[in-house]
Every structure is written in structure tokens, then in C-alpha cells.
Amino acid sequence: MKGQWGLIFAIFLALIIAIFSVANVNTVTFNYVVGKTEWPLILIILGSVFMGAIVAGLLGTVKVYPLQKRVKRLEKALAERDRLEERKDQTRKSDDE
């Protein structure tokens, strides 16, 4: 259900961006650090949204990567603990016989 709400929100956000972009088709002067150029405002808006999505995705990846490594390490430790417990149980069973 969480994924469905995320998809609905993404579609709604894309619709708002599209309407806002189409309403702003005027040519504007875009100032770079080293110069100026004339661009349609729709391209600047869409480019800014695209760059924002890339930055958000990269930041999310940077945050998730260490967590994935930790999960793998903990799963390995848990599997090792389970193996040790199985050995103890087998040893107890063989001692009882």
C-alpha cells in the first residue's frame, strides 16, 4: 500500500510540474557563474527538477549503502549463531544417548 501512495504522489507531483512548466514558456536570461544565455523558462524548470531528482537519488543511495552493508553483516552473524546453536543441540542429543 505504501508503494501505491508513493506512485500516486509522484504522478500528482509530475502533473503539477508539467502544468507549471507549460505555463512558463517565456525566454529568460539565465546567469551562469561565468556568463549568461537565453533559455526558455520551461527548460530551466524541467532541468532544475531533473537535477533535484538526481541529487535526492544520490543522497538516498549514500544513506542506504551503509545500511545494506550492516544488514549483510548482521545476517551473517545471525547465521553463524544459528549454526553454533545447532551444534550445541546435536552435542546435547549425542550426550543424552
N, C-alpha and C positions, 0 to 999 in steps of 0.2 A: 504494500500500500504506500510505503514511503517513496518508492521509486515512481509510482504513478503521480503523486503530488509534485515530485520534482520535475517530471515531464510536463505536467500542466503549467507549472510556474515558468519553465523555460519557454514554452510556446507563448504564454502570455507576455513574457518579457521580450521575446523576439518580435511579437506583434507591435508592442509599444515602440520599440526601437525602429521598426520599419515605418510606422506612421510618422514618427518624429523625423526620420531621415527624409522621407518623401516630401514632407512639408518644408524642408530646408534645402532647396536646390540652388540657392544663390551662390555665385562665385565670391569667395572671400580671399583676403591676403593671409597667408599662413607664414608666420615668422619662425624660421629655424634659428639655431644659435648663430649660424654663420651666414644666413641670407634669408630672402623672402621669396615666396612663389604664390601664384594664384591657383586655387583649387576649389572645386565645388564643395560646398559645406557637407553634402551628403557623404562624400568620400572621407572627409575628415571625421565625421561622426562614426561611420562604419569602421574606419581604421582604428579609431580610439576604442571602440567596443571590442574589436578583434584583439588588439594589444592587451586590453584589460583581461580578456579571457585567457590569453597566453600566460600573463603574469600570475593570475589566480591559479591556473593549472600547474604552473611550475612550483609555486609556493605550496600547493597541496601535495605535490609529489615529494617535495623536500621534507614535508612533515610526515608523510605516510611511510617513506622508505625506512627510516629507523624503527618505526613501529613494526613493520613487516619482519625486519631482522630480529627484533626482540621476540616476536611470536614464534618464529622458527626455532630460536634458541630455547625458549621455554617448552615448546613441543618436544624438542629433542631431550631435554632434561626430564620431562614427564614420561617419555617412552623409556628412558633409562631406569627411572624409578619403578615403573611397572615391571620391567624385566627383573630387577632385583627382588621385588616382592614375589614374583612368580618363582624365582629360585629359592627364596625362603620357604614358600609354601611347599615346594617339591621336597626340600630338605626335611621339613617337619613331617610330611607324609611318609618319607622313607625311614625316618627315625621311629615313627609310631608303629611301623610294620615290624 
